[in-house]
Amino acid sequence: MEYAAIHIPEFPVVAWLRSDAAVRSHALAVIEGIAPLQRVVSINRAARVRASRVA
């Protein structure tokens, strides 16, 4: 049996941006989990730039 795999970097954010044009110009992060154990799963370029300014 053969199979193929594909890796799409930041897939959750890419999927969200593709489905909702209104958020494309905003910093966006996808998180998972229940507070206080949340973690960032995926971020777009605007969020990455913004986070680097804060850190």
N, C-alpha and C positions, 0 to 999 in steps of 0.2 A: 504494500500500500504506500503510495506516495502522497506527500502533502507539501504545501508551500506556506511560508509565513512572511508577513510584511510588518515592518516596524514603522509606525507613523509617529514622529516626535510630537509630544504635546497633543495627542489625539482628542482628549476631551474638550480642550479649548478650541481646537480647530473645528470640531463638529459644532460647537455652540456658536462660534463666529459665523460659520457657514449658514446656520439656520436662522440667525437673528442679526440682520444688518445694522440694527440700531446700536449694538454694542461694539461694533468693529473699531471705533476710535477710542474706546475706553480701556483702561488697565483692567485685566480680567484674570481671576484665579478660580480654579475649581478645587473645592476642598471636600474631604470625606471624613466621616466619623461624627461622633456625638461629643459635644463640649464636655469636658475640657480636653478630650483626646483627639481633636481634629488635626488633620495634616493636609498640607497643600499637595494636590495630585498633579496639577498642571497649571502653567501660567503662560500668558502671551508676552510678546516682546515689550509692550508698553508697561506691563506689570514688572517685568524683569528689570527694566531701566529704572523704574520708580523704586523698586526694592534696593537696587544698588546705591541709590542716592541716600536712602535711609540708613543703611548698614554702615 
